[in-house]
Amino acid sequence: MKTLTAAQSKKAVGIAVLSALLYALYPPIAKVVLHNCSPIMLSALLYIGTGVGMAIILPFVYWLLPDMKKEASLARTDIPTLIAVVVVNIAAGILMNIGIELSTAASASLLRNFEVVATTILAFLFFHKKVGRQLWLGVGLVFLASCVLSTDVSHLTINWGSILVILATFCWGLENNFTRVLSVKNPIQIVIVKGMGVGLGTLIVALIDQKNWPVLPIVGIALLLGFLSFGVSIFFYILAQRYIGAARTSAYYALSPFLSTFIAIMFLRERVTFQLVLATLMMIAGSYVVVRETFSHAE
């Protein structure tokens, strides 16, 4: 992490928040696009937009971050991990989009916080990572909030859209544990390979399932959304991380689900229910505890 002036530090924080905002655009815009595009086809277009878009701006990335050229490139030994990452992301993307289609964009946005629960549980069970009491507290609060969002209290039924979003976050939690193996490799290369691999793999699934192509404007919106929310967002995250550190960047990036919820309420006019308010407060508390623990271990 570099030593920064006050102005540079503010700029780096702005980049981290912009990263969170770009990712926050995904659920609300996807909710609108899904009226004219199948969830599977949308997932394929999002990831193709990520891979192609990042490949196009790769020279600019290397110009802005010349040190990244020196980072270790992906090798043949990384292929098994990359295949695992692609497979779980194909499943995650499809599950997430079906979940958004069956629920509100606001609740789907908040439920993305469940990824920290999935990552922690999987790391504890299968990768033997030590988890402290405070982190378990934060994870527990996020878990309870997710339970609130996944139940229709008025009819005592399960919200299956929310369940699918949670399953998607479990896939991403598994990916987070897989990608630790790739943490020393060039991150932009990983984004490009993952984007193209997941995009083409999901496209094959869509064609097998005989999903029709959406109209050209919808294709363009989906590709652009993938490029911005999954591609540029990650680039800004990496850029901010190199200046203000992983812990602070993660803290600002944790704003993303809440920004997304705000966008859904303001622009999609989604209803603010007692359930949503309660879950939001619990998510904020849980996220605060998790972020605080991240800072304490980073110091």
C-alpha positions in Angstrom: 0.0 0.0 0.0 1.4 3.4 -1.0 1.8 6.5 1.2 -0.8 9.0 0.0 -1.5 12.7 0.5 -4.9 13.7 1.9 -6.1 14.5 -1.7 -4.9 11.2 -3.1 -6.5 9.3 -0.2 -9.9 11.0 -0.8 -9.6 10.1 -4.5 -8.8 6.5 -3.7 -11.9 6.4 -1.3 -13.9 7.9 -4.2 -12.8 5.1 -6.5 -13.7 2.4 -3.9 -17.2 4.0 -3.5 -17.6 4.2 -7.3 -16.7 0.5 -7.5 -19.5 -0.3 -5.0 -21.9 2.0 -6.9 -21.2 0.3 -10.3 -21.8 -3.1 -8.8 -25.0 -1.8 -7.1 -26.5 -1.1 -10.6 -26.7 -4.8 -11.3 -29.9 -6.0 -9.5 -32.2 -3.0 -10.3 -31.2 -2.8 -14.0 -31.4 -6.6 -14.3 -34.9 -6.5 -12.8 -36.0 -4.3 -15.7 -34.1 -6.2 -18.4 -35.6 -9.5 -17.2 -38.9 -8.3 -18.5 -37.5 -8.8 -22.0 -34.7 -11.4 -21.5 -34.5 -14.8 -20.0 -32.5 -15.1 -16.8 -30.0 -17.6 -18.4 -29.5 -15.5 -21.5 -29.0 -12.4 -19.3 -26.3 -14.1 -17.3 -24.5 -15.1 -20.5 -24.6 -11.6 -21.8 -23.5 -10.0 -18.5 -20.4 -12.2 -18.4 -19.6 -11.9 -22.1 -19.8 -8.1 -21.6 -17.3 -8.4 -18.7 -14.8 -10.5 -20.6 -14.9 -8.7 -23.9 -15.0 -5.2 -22.3 -12.1 -5.8 -20.0 -10.1 -7.3 -22.9 -10.7 -4.2 -24.9 -9.5 -1.8 -22.1 -6.6 -4.0 -21.0 -4.0 -1.7 -22.7 -5.4 1.2 -20.7 -5.3 -0.8 -17.5 -1.6 -1.7 -18.1 -0.9 2.0 -18.9 -2.5 3.1 -15.6 -1.1 0.3 -13.5 2.2 -0.7 -15.2 3.3 -2.8 -12.3 0.4 -5.2 -13.1 2.3 -6.3 -16.2 4.9 -7.8 -13.9 2.4 -9.9 -12.0 2.4 -13.7 -12.5 0.3 -14.7 -15.5 -2.2 -17.6 -15.4 -0.5 -21.0 -16.1 -1.6 -24.5 -17.0 -1.5 -25.5 -13.4 -4.4 -22.9 -12.8 -6.7 -24.6 -15.2 -8.5 -26.9 -12.7 -9.2 -24.0 -10.4 -10.3 -21.8 -13.3 -12.7 -24.6 -14.4 -14.1 -24.8 -10.9 -14.5 -21.0 -10.8 -16.3 -21.0 -14.2 -18.7 -23.8 -13.2 -19.8 -22.3 -9.9 -20.2 -18.9 -11.6 -22.4 -20.3 -14.3 -24.6 -21.7 -11.6 -24.5 -18.5 -9.5 -25.3 -16.2 -12.4 -28.4 -18.2 -13.4 -29.6 -18.7 -9.8 -29.2 -14.9 -9.1 -31.1 -13.8 -12.1 -34.0 -16.2 -11.6 -34.0 -15.0 -7.9 -34.1 -11.4 -9.0 -37.0 -12.2 -11.4 -39.0 -13.9 -8.7 -38.4 -11.4 -5.9 -37.8 -7.6 -5.6 -34.5 -6.0 -6.6 -34.3 -4.5 -3.1 -34.5 -7.8 -1.3 -32.2 -9.5 -3.8 -29.7 -6.7 -3.3 -29.7 -7.1 0.5 -29.4 -10.8 0.3 -26.1 -10.5 -1.6 -24.7 -9.8 2.0 -25.3 -13.6 2.6 -22.1 -14.2 0.5 -20.1 -13.4 3.7 -22.0 -16.0 5.6 -21.4 -18.6 2.8 -17.7 -17.7 2.5 -17.2 -17.9 6.2 -19.1 -21.2 6.7 -17.4 -22.9 3.7 -13.9 -21.7 4.8 -14.6 -22.9 8.4 -15.9 -26.4 7.3 -13.7 -27.2 4.3 -10.7 -25.0 4.4 -10.1 -25.1 8.2 -10.0 -21.3 8.6 -10.3 -20.0 12.2 -13.3 -17.8 12.8 -13.5 -15.6 15.9 -16.6 -14.9 18.0 -17.1 -11.4 16.7 -17.1 -12.6 13.1 -19.6 -15.3 14.0 -21.8 -12.6 15.5 -21.7 -10.6 12.3 -22.4 -13.7 10.2 -25.3 -14.6 12.5 -26.9 -11.2 12.1 -26.7 -11.4 8.3 -28.1 -15.0 8.4 -31.1 -13.9 10.6 -31.7 -10.9 8.3 -31.7 -13.3 5.3 -34.2 -15.5 7.0 -36.5 -12.5 7.5 -36.3 -11.6 3.8 -36.8 -15.2 2.7 -40.2 -15.6 4.5 -43.5 -14.1 3.5 -44.8 -13.4 7.0 -48.3 -12.4 5.9 -48.9 -15.8 4.2 -46.3 -17.9 6.2 -44.7 -19.1 2.9 -41.1 -19.2 1.7 -40.0 -16.6 -0.9 -38.3 -18.9 -3.4 -36.7 -16.0 -5.2 -34.8 -15.1 -2.0 -33.8 -18.8 -1.6 -32.3 -18.8 -5.1 -30.4 -15.6 -4.4 -29.0 -17.3 -1.2 -28.0 -20.3 -3.2 -26.2 -18.0 -5.7 -24.3 -16.4 -2.8 -23.2 -19.9 -1.7 -21.8 -20.5 -5.1 -19.9 -17.2 -4.9 -18.8 -18.1 -1.4 -17.3 -21.3 -2.8 -15.7 -19.3 -5.6 -14.1 -16.9 -3.0 -12.4 -19.9 -1.3 -11.3 -21.3 -4.7 -9.8 -18.0 -5.9 -7.5 -17.8 -2.9 -5.3 -20.1 -4.9 -5.3 -17.5 -7.7 -4.7 -14.5 -5.4 -1.0 -14.2 -6.6 -2.0 -14.1 -10.2 -2.8 -11.1 -12.5 -6.3 -10.1 -11.4 -7.3 -8.5 -14.7 -6.4 -11.7 -16.5 -8.6 -13.7 -14.1 -11.5 -11.3 -14.7 -11.2 -11.7 -18.5 -10.8 -15.4 -18.5 -13.6 -15.9 -16.0 -15.9 -13.5 -17.9 -15.4 -15.2 -21.2 -15.5 -18.7 -19.7 -18.7 -18.1 -17.7 -20.3 -16.1 -20.5 -19.8 -18.7 -23.2 -20.6 -21.6 -20.9 -23.9 -20.0 -19.9 -24.6 -19.2 -23.5 -24.3 -22.9 -24.3 -26.8 -23.6 -21.5 -29.2 -21.0 -22.9 -29.0 -22.4 -26.4 -29.5 -26.0 -25.2 -32.5 -24.7 -23.2 -33.7 -23.1 -26.5 -33.8 -19.6 -25.1 -34.3 -16.9 -27.7 -32.0 -13.9 -28.2 -33.5 -10.7 -26.9 -33.8 -7.7 -29.2 -30.6 -5.8 -30.0 -31.1 -2.9 -27.6 -31.6 -5.3 -24.7 -28.4 -7.2 -25.7 -26.5 -3.9 -25.7 -27.8 -3.0 -22.3 -26.9 -6.4 -20.8 -23.4 -6.3 -22.3 -22.8 -2.8 -21.0 -24.2 -3.7 -17.6 -21.9 -6.7 -17.3 -18.9 -4.6 -18.4 -19.6 -1.9 -15.8 -20.9 -3.9 -12.9 -18.7 -7.0 -13.1 -15.7 -5.6 -15.0 -15.0 -1.9 -14.4 -16.3 -2.3 -10.8 -13.7 -5.0 -10.1 -10.9 -2.9 -11.8 -11.8 0.1 -9.6 -11.8 -2.2 -6.6 -8.3 -3.5 -7.4 -7.1 0.1 -8.0 -8.5 1.4 -4.7 -7.1 -1.7 -2.9 -3.6 -0.9 -4.1 -3.7 2.6 -2.6 -5.8 2.3 0.6 -5.5 -1.4 1.3 -7.8 -4.4 1.2 -9.5 -3.8 4.5 -10.6 -0.2 3.8 -11.6 -1.0 0.2 -13.7 -3.9 1.4 -15.4 -1.6 4.0 -16.4 0.8 1.3 -17.4 -2.0 -1.1 -19.7 -3.3 1.6 -22.0 -0.3 0.8 -22.9 -1.9 -2.5 -26.0 -3.9 -1.4 -27.4 -0.9 0.4 -26.8 1.4 -2.5 -28.5 -1.1 -4.7 -31.5 -1.3 -2.4 -31.8 2.5 -2.4 -31.7 2.5 -6.2 -34.4 -0.1 -6.4 -36.7 1.8 -4.0 -36.1 5.2 -5.6 -36.2 4.4 -9.3 -38.2 1.1 -9.5 -40.7 2.4 -6.8 -40.5 -0.9 -4.9 -42.5 -1.0 -1.7 -40.8 -0.4 1.6 -42.1 -3.0 4.0 -41.5 -3.6 7.7 -39.7 -6.8 6.7 -37.3 -4.9 4.5 -36.6 -2.2 7.1 -36.0 -4.8 9.8 -33.7 -6.9 7.5 -31.8 -3.8 6.4 -31.1 -2.8 10.0 -29.9 -6.3 10.8 -27.8 -6.4 7.7 -26.2 -3.0 8.5 -25.4 -4.3 12.1 -24.0 -7.6 10.7 -21.9 -5.9 8.0 -20.5 -3.4 10.5 -19.3 -6.2 12.8 -17.8 -8.1 9.8 -16.0 -5.0 8.5 -14.8 -4.1 12.0 -13.3 -7.6 12.3 -11.7 -7.2 8.9 -10.0 -4.0 10.0 -8.8 -5.5 13.3 -7.2 -8.4 11.6 -5.6 -6.2 8.9 -3.9 -3.9 11.5 
